[in-house]
Amino acid sequence: MDIMETIKAQIESNPILIYMKGSPEQPQCGFSAQSTQILMACGEKFSYIDILTNPDIREHLPRYSDWPTFPQLFIDGELVGGCDIITEMYESGELAPMIKDVAEKVANE
C-alpha cells in the first residue's frame, strides 16, 4: 500500500486521530503534550500515531494534509489543525462538543 493510501486509511478508520511526537502517555514535544492533554480533558477516546516511529508518515503527512507542522488533529476525517488551533478551539468551547458529537456518532453505528 502506498504511504498516501495508508495515511488516508488511518484517517478514515479513526474518528478522532492525532499525529504526534511520542504517545499521549509519553509525548516527545511540548505541543504534542499540550494537544493530548486537551483531548484527554474532552473525555472521549482518541487514537494517535507516533510520527517519530513512523518516518514515512512524518515525511508525507504534511503533503497529504497541506499542514506543515505536528501535531495534526483529524476529527471525522477532516483536519482540524495543530496545537494552536486545538488550544483556541478548546478554550472557546468549540472542541469538546465536536469531539463528543463524533464519539456519539461512532457509538451509535
C-alpha positions in Angstrom: 0.0 0.0 0.0 1.3 3.5 -0.9 2.1 5.7 2.1 -0.6 8.2 1.0 -3.2 5.5 0.9 -2.0 4.3 4.3 -2.5 7.8 5.7 -5.9 8.1 4.1 -6.9 4.7 5.6 -5.7 5.8 9.1 -7.7 9.0 9.0 -10.8 7.3 7.6 -10.7 4.5 10.2 -10.1 6.6 13.3 -12.8 9.2 14.0 -10.5 11.2 16.4 -6.9 10.9 15.4 -3.8 12.9 16.3 -0.5 12.5 14.6 2.0 13.5 17.2 5.6 13.1 18.5 5.5 10.3 21.1 2.4 9.0 22.8 -0.2 10.6 25.0 1.5 8.9 28.0 5.0 10.0 26.9 4.8 12.9 24.5 8.1 13.9 22.9 7.4 17.6 22.5 5.5 20.3 24.3 3.0 20.9 21.5 2.1 17.2 21.4 1.8 17.1 25.2 -0.5 20.2 25.3 -2.7 18.8 22.5 -3.1 15.4 24.0 -3.9 16.9 27.5 -6.7 18.9 25.8 -8.0 15.8 24.0 -8.0 13.8 27.3 -9.8 16.7 29.0 -12.6 16.3 26.4 -13.3 12.9 27.9 -13.5 10.8 24.8 -11.3 8.0 23.4 -9.0 9.1 20.6 -6.3 7.4 18.5 -2.8 8.5 18.0 0.1 7.8 15.6 3.7 8.5 16.7 5.4 10.1 13.8 8.8 9.6 15.4 8.4 5.8 14.9 6.8 6.2 11.5 9.3 8.2 9.4 7.4 7.7 6.2 4.2 9.2 7.7 6.2 12.0 9.2 7.6 12.8 5.8 4.4 12.5 3.8 1.6 13.7 6.1 2.4 17.4 5.6 1.9 16.9 1.8 -1.3 14.9 2.4 -2.9 17.4 4.8 -1.3 20.6 3.4 -0.3 21.3 7.0 3.5 21.7 7.7 3.8 21.1 11.5 2.9 18.5 14.1 0.8 17.6 15.9 -2.1 17.3 13.5 -5.6 16.5 14.7 -8.2 14.9 12.4 -11.8 14.7 13.5 -14.3 12.7 11.4 -11.8 12.6 8.5 -11.2 16.4 8.5 -8.0 18.2 9.5 -8.7 20.4 12.5 -5.2 21.8 12.8 -2.2 21.9 15.1 -1.6 22.8 18.7 -2.6 26.5 18.4 -5.9 25.7 16.8 -6.7 22.8 19.1 -6.0 25.1 22.1 -8.1 28.0 20.7 -11.0 25.7 19.9 -10.8 24.1 23.4 -10.7 27.5 25.2 -13.6 28.9 23.1 -15.7 25.8 23.9 -15.8 24.6 20.3 -13.7 21.5 20.5 -15.3 19.4 23.2 -18.8 19.3 21.6 -17.2 18.5 18.2 -15.4 15.5 19.8 -18.4 14.4 21.7 -20.6 14.5 18.6 -18.2 12.3 16.7 -17.8 9.9 19.6 -21.6 9.6 19.9 -22.0 9.0 16.2 -19.4 6.2 16.3 -21.1 4.7 19.4 -24.5 4.6 17.6 -23.2 3.0 14.4 
